Amino acid sequence: MEHTAAYQRRWQILAVLSLSLVLIGLDTLVIQLALPSVQRELDTTATQLQWVVDAYTLTFGGLLLFAGGLSDRFGRKRVLTIGLLSFLVFTLGAAFAPSGEALVALRAAMGVSAALIMPATLAIIKDVFPAQEQGKAIGIWSGAAAIGVPLGPAVSGLLLDHYWWGSIFLINVPVVAIAVIVGLFLIPESRNPSHPGLDLLGAALSVTGLVAIVYGIVEAPRHGWDSPATLGALGAGVVLLALFVWWERRTSKPMLSVGLFRNVRYGGGALTITLVAFGLFSALFLLTQYLQFVLALDPMQAGIRMLAVGTMMLGAPLSPVLVERIGLKLTAAAGMLLCTVAAVMLAGLTVDAQAQALWGLAVLGLGVGIALPAGTDAVMVSAPAHQAGAGSAVADAAMQIGGTLGIAITGSVATTLYRDDLGTVPGADIARDSIGAAAAAAAQLGGDGARALLDAANRAFAASLDAAYISAGVAIAGALIALLILPRHRQEPAPAEASPQPEPEPAEL
C-alpha cells in the first residue's frame, strides 16, 4: 500500500530529492568568491584558506561508499533525513565560525553530511520509480546535481554584495527546512530487509582508500605531483582500495558486489561520470578566476555569468530521450564531444573574450547535461535493488573524484603556464603566486607600474587557459571509451538481480 502511494507521488518525491542535490552542489563552490573576505575577517593562513575549500571535498568524496552502505542497512529515508539535519547544524556553525580552524572543521563536517545525503537520493529514485521511468528521473536528478555547482558562485556573489561572508551559508537553511519537512511526509522508507549487517573492515578500507586518493589529488598542486606526500597518498589509496576489492570478494556480507565492475554498463557508466565531472569542475574553477580577475567583474556579475552553464538543465531531460532513440553509447559519446568543443573554446580565450567564455560555458553545460545522466543511468540500471545505496555511491564518488582530479590537474598546469608567461615586470615576484596575488601587488604599486603588472598578469592568465586542452583530451577519450565500452542499448538488470523487490518496510529502531 505504501509503495503504491509512493508511486503516485513519485514526481513530488523527485522534486524534494533534486532540491537536496542542488544544496550539495551549491556548497561545492559557494565559498570560492568569499575567500578574500574570509582571509581578512578570520586572519587565515594560505594553507587554511585552501583547506576551507578542500575539507568539504575530502570528506564528501571519501565517505560516499560507506554512507551508501548505511542507507541500505538502516533505511534510505532515515539516512537522508539525518544528513539534511546535520548539514543544517554545521551550516549554521560555518556561517558564524570564529576562526579559520573552526571553519575548516565545520566544512569537513558539512562534507560528511553531504555524503549521507547524495547516495540516498539515487537509491530512493530506484525504489519509487519503475524501471521504464528511471532514465527520465535520473536525467532530472543529474541536472539538479550539476546545476548547484555554478549556482554557488552566483548566490555567493549576490550575498557578498550586501552582507558579511558567513551569509553565503545561510541560503542552506530554508532549502534544508523545505527538504526535511516535505520529505518526511512524501518519501517512503526503504532498505534491504535481509541486509547481513555492516562490513566494518570493508567500510574502513573504502573510507581510508578514498580519503587517501582525494587527499593526494587535492594536495598535488601544492606539493607537486612527484612529491613524496602526493605519491605516498595516491599509492596508499590505490593499495587500500585494492585490499577493499580483495576483501569484498571474500567476505560473506560485502558492502558492494565488486563483480558489478565487470558489467560494461556499470564500469563504463562510472568511468563516463568521472570524465564528465573532470571537464565540468575544471572549467568552472578556471572561469571563476577569469571572470573576476581578467574581466574585472565583481562577484555578483561573475556569478550571474557562470549561470550560462545552466544549459545542462536542457540537456538533462533530453538525455533519456536520446538514449531511447539512438542508444546509450551514442548519447554518452555525443555529450562528451560537446564537452570537447566547449573545452577548445575555453582554451582559446583572450583577455577580452567574454562572449566566447559564455558560449563555451553554454556548450559545456549542454554536453554535461546529455552525458552525465546517460552514465548515471547505466550505473543504476545495473546495480541490484538490495544494494541501491552502495551502488549509487559509486556513481557519486566517481563524480567527486573526477571533479577533484579535474581541478587539481588543470589548476596545476594553469598555474605553471601562468608563472612561465608572467615575465619580469615590477611586482612579478609577488604576482607569480596567482592572478589574485597580482591584483593585490598592483594595489600596492599604484600608477603605471600597477597597470603594467595587471596587463602582464591578465595576458599570462589568459594564456594559462591552454590547460583546458587537457579537458578536451579527456573528453575525446571519454567519447571513445563510450563508443568502445558502453553497450548500444539501455538494458534492464539480468533476471538474477531483477527479482521483485520486497515491499519497503520501516527500518528497525
N, C-alpha and C positions, 0 to 999 in steps of 0.2 A: 504493500500500500504506500509506504513512504517513498519507495523507489519510483512508483508511478507518479506521485505528486512532484517529485524532483524532476522527472522528465518533463512534466508540463510547465515547470518554471525554469527550465534549463537555461534559457537565454538571459533571464534576470540573474541567475547564478553566475553566468559568464561575465556579466557586467560587473559584478562585485569582484570576481577574480581579476578581471582586467584592471580595475581600479587599484587593487593591491599591487599589481605589477608595475603600473605607472609610478606608484610610490617608490618601489625599489629602484627603478631606472633613474628616476629623478634625483635620488640621493647619490648616484654614482658620480656625477659631475657637478652637483649643485654647489659644492664647496670651492670649485676652481676659481670663480670670479671673486670670491670673498677672501682669498689667501692674503692679499696685501693688507686688508683691514685686520685680519686675524693676527698677522705679524706685528702690526702696530699696537693693537689693543692688548694682546697677551704676551708680547715680547718673546715670541717663539724663535728658536734657532732654525736654521735652514733644514736641518735633519728632522726636527719636529714637524716642520711645515710639510715636508714630503710624506711623513707618516700620517699626518692628518688625512691626506688623500688615500694612502696605500692601506692603512689599517682596515678600512671598510672592505676593500677588495680582497685582502688576505684572508680574513675570517669568513667572508661570504663564500669565496671560491673553495676554501679548504674544507668547509663543513657541509657542503651541499649533499654529498652522498650519504653521510651519516644522518642528516636531517630527513632525507627521503626514506631511509630505513625506519626512523622513528615514526613517521606518518603512517607507514604500512602497519606498524606494530600497535600504536596507541590510538590511531584514528586521524584521518587527514584533516577533518574539520577542527578537531581539538588542537593539533599542532599548528594549523594556520592561525587560529584564534590566539594561541599563546604567542606566536611570532608577532602578530599585529600589536598585541597589547605591550609586549616587551619593547617593540620598536617605538611605540608611543612614549614609554617611560624614558628610554635612552635618548630619544629625540629632544625631549624637554630638557634633559640634563645637558645635552650638547649645546642647546641654544643659550644656556646660562653658564657654560663652562668657565671656571675661574682661572684656568691655566692651560698652557699648551699640553702638558702631560695629561690632564684630565680630559681634554678634547680628544686626544689620540685614543685614550682608553674607551671613551664613550662612542667614538666612531667604530672601534673594533666591536663593541657590544651591539651596535646597530647592524654590523655585518653578520653577526651571529643570528640576530632576529630575522634579517632578510633571508638567511639560509633556511630558516624554518618555514618561511612563507612560500618561497618560489616552487620547490618540488611539490608541495601540497596542492598548489593551484592546478598544475598539469594533471596530477593524479585524480583530482576531483572532476576535471573535464572528461577524463577517460571513464570515470564512473557514471556520470549523469548523461553523457551524450551517446547515442547509438553509433555503431561503427561507421555508418554511412554519412554521419554529420560531423564526425570528429575532425576531418580535414578542414572544414569550414570554421569550426570553433577554434582550432589551433591557429588558423590564419589570423583570426581576430586577436587571439592570445599573443601571437608573435608581434603583431602591430603594437599592442599595448606594452609589451616588454621592451620594444625598441624605442617607442616614441618618448618614453620617460627620460631617456638619456639626453637628447638635445633640449628637452623641455626644462631640464635642470638649470642650464645657463640662462635661459630666458626668464624663468621665475626668479633666479638669483639676482639677475641684473635689475629687474623691476623693484625688488625689495631693497636692494642695496642703495638705490637712488633715493630712498625715503627713510630707511630705518637702519639700525645697527646690524652688524654682521650676523648675530645669532638669529635674526628674524628669518633667515633662509630656511631654518629647520622647522619653524612654526607652521609652515604650509602643510606639514605632515599631519598635524593634529586633526583638522576636520576630515581629511582623507581617511585616516585610520578610524576615526569615530564612525563614519558612514559605513566603511567596510565591515567593521566588527558588528555593529548593531544590525545592519541589514543581513549580513551573513549568518548571524545566529538564528534568524527566522527562516532563511531561504535554503541554506546549504544542508544537505543530509550528512550524517556521519557515515563514514565508510572506512573499512580497514580490512586486513587479511585475517579472517576469523580463525584460521589454522596456522597463524604465524608461529614458527617454532621458538621465537624468542630472539633477543638481540645477540648478534655475533660480536661480542666485545673486542676480541682480538682483531677481527676484520675491520671493525669501526676504527680502532686505534691506528691500524696500518693505513687505512684510506685517508683518515684525517691528517696524520703526520706526513704522509706522502704528498697529498695535495697541497698542504700548507708549505712544505719544503719547496715544491716546484713553483708555486705562486710567489713565495718569498724570493727565490732565486731570480725569477723574471723581473719582479718589482725592483730589486736591488741592483740588477745588472747595469743599468745606465750610470749608477753612482759609483760602483766599484770596478766596472769593466767586465765584459763578457768572459775574459780569460783569467779573471782574478780567482784566487783560491776560494774566496767566500761564495762567489757565484757558482763556480764549477762544483764546489762541495755541496751547496744546497740543491742544485739541479741533480747531481749524481745521487745524493741521498734520497731525493724524491723518487727518482726512477727505480732505485733499489727497493724502496718501501712499497711502491705500487706493484712491482714485480712480485714481492712477497705477498701482497694482498691478493693478487690473482692466483698465486700458488695455493694460498690458504683457502680461498673461496672454492677452489676446485676439489678440496679435500674435506671441508667441514660439512657436517650434516645440516647446518642451518645458515646457508650463505646469505649475506646481505644482498647480493646480486648474482644472477646466473651469468657467469663470465662467458659461457658458451654463446651468449647473445651476440658477442662481438664477431663471431663467425658468420652471423647473419648479415648479408650485404646491405640490407635496409638499415639495420641498427648501426653497424660500424660506419657505413658510408654516410648515413644521416648525421651522426655525431661529428664526423670529420667536416662535413659541409657546414655545420653550425660554427665550428671552430674557425674556419677560414672566412666566413661571412663576418663574424664578430671581429676578427683581426682587422679587416678593412674599415668597418664602421667606427670602432673606437679610436683607431689611429688617426682617421680623418678628422674626427671631432676634436681630438686632442690638439692637432696641429692648427686647425682652423680657428679654434677659440683664441689662440695667440695671434694668428694672422689678422683677425678682425679687430682685436683690441689694440695691438701694438703697431702693426704695419699700416692699417687703415685708420688708426687713431679713433676708433668708435668707443663710446662709453659702454659700461657693462650692459645697460638695457638695450642699446642699439645693437650690440653684438649678439646678445641673447635672442633678440627677435629675428635676426637674420639666420641664426642657426636653425630656426624652425623650417627653413627650406627643405631640410631632410625629412620633414613630415610627410613627404610623398610616399613614405613607407606605409602610411595608412591607406593609400590607394593600392599599393602592390600587395598588401597582406590579404585582403579579401579576393584579389584577383588570382592569387597563387593556387588555391584549391580548384578553381575553375580550369586553370591551365593544366594542372595535374590530371584532371579528368579528360581533357581534350587532347593534349599532346604527350602526356606521360610524366612520370616522376623525374627521370633523368634529364629530359629536355627542359623541364621547368627550372630545375635547380641550375642547370648549365646556363640558361638564358639569364637568370638573375645574376649569376657570377660574371657573365660577360658585361652586363650593365655596370656592375661594380668595377670592372676593369676600365671601362670607358671613363667612369667618374674619377678613378684614381689618376688616369693620364691627364684629365682636365685639371685636377688639383695640383699635379706635379708641375704643370706649365704656368702657374700663377706668377704674375709680376707684382711690383709694388703698387700698382693701381689697376686691379682686375677684379673689382667687387662683383660685377655681373657674372664673370666666369666662375668665381667661387660659389655663387648662389646656384648657378646652373649645375655645377659639379655636385653640390650637396643634393640637389633635387634628383639627379640621375642616380646618385648613390642610394638615396632613400628608396627609390623605386626598385632598384636591384636587390637591396636587402629585404624589402617587403615581399619580393617574389621568392627569393632563395631560402630565407630563414624558415618560413612556415613549411616549405617542402621538406627541408632537412629534419625539422622537429616532428612532423607528421610521420616521416619514415622511422624515426626512433620510437615514437609512441605506439604505432600500429604493430611494432614488433615486440614490445615489452609485454610480458604476461600480466594479466589483471591483478594477480596477487602481489606483484612487485611493482605496481604502478608508481609508487612514490620513489623507490630507489631507481627505477628505470628512467623516470623523468628527471631525476637529479643528475644523471649522466648528461642529458641534453643541456641542463642549466650549467653544469660545470664546464662543459665544452664551450659555452658562450662566454663564461667568465675568464677561462684560461686563454681563449682566443683573443678576447679583448685586451687582457693584461699583456699578452705577448705582443699584440699589435702596437700598443702604446710604448712598451719597453724597447722594441726593436726599431721602429720608425723614429721614436723620440731620440734614441741614442744616435742613430745615423744622422738625423737632422741636426742635432747638437754639434756633431763632429763637422758637418758641412758648414754650419754657421760659423764656427770658430775659424775654420780654414779660410773662409771668404771675407772675414771681417776687415782684415788689413791692419794698418798700423796708425790709424788716426788717433789724435789725443783722446784719452779715456778708454781706449780699446782694451787695455788690460782688465779693467773692471767690467766692461761690457761683454767680454768674451764668455762670461758665465752663462748668460742668457739674454734674450732680447728685452726681457723685463729689467735686467740689470743695466742694459744700455739706456733705457728710459730714465732710470734713477741717476746714472752717471751724467747724462745730458742735463738733468735738472741742476746738478752741481756746477757744471761747466758754464752754462749760460752762453748767450751770444752766438757768434758764428761757429765757435767750437762745438756747441750743442747741436746746431743744425747739421754740421758735417758728420758728427758721430751718429746721429739718428738716421741720416741718409745712408751711411755705410751699413748700419745695423739692419735697416729695412731691406736694403738690397741683398745683404747676406742671408737674412731670414727667408726672403722670397726664393733665393737660390737653394736654400736648405730644404725647401719643399720638394726637391727632387727625390727625397726619401719616400714620397708617395709612390714612386715607381716600384718600390718593394711591394706595396699593397696591390699594385697592378699585376705584378708577377704572381703573387699569392692567389689573386682572383682567377687568373688564367689557369693556374694549376688546379684550383677548385673546380673550374668548368670541365677540365679534362678528367679529373677524378670522378666527377658526377657522371660523365658520359661513359667512363670505363667501369665504374663500380656499382653505381645505383641501378636498380632494375628498371625496365621500361615502364611497368605499370605499378600503381599503388595496389598493394595486396594485403588482405587481412591475415592475421596470425595463423600459423598452422593449427590444425584441429587440436593437437595436444595442448596448445596454450590458449585455445579459444573456447574452452568449455564454459558453459553458462556460469556467470559469476553469481555467487550466493547473494541473496538479498542483504544489503548492508545492515549491520546490527550495531547498537551503541557500544562504544568502547567500554571496557570494564573500568570502574572507578578504582 
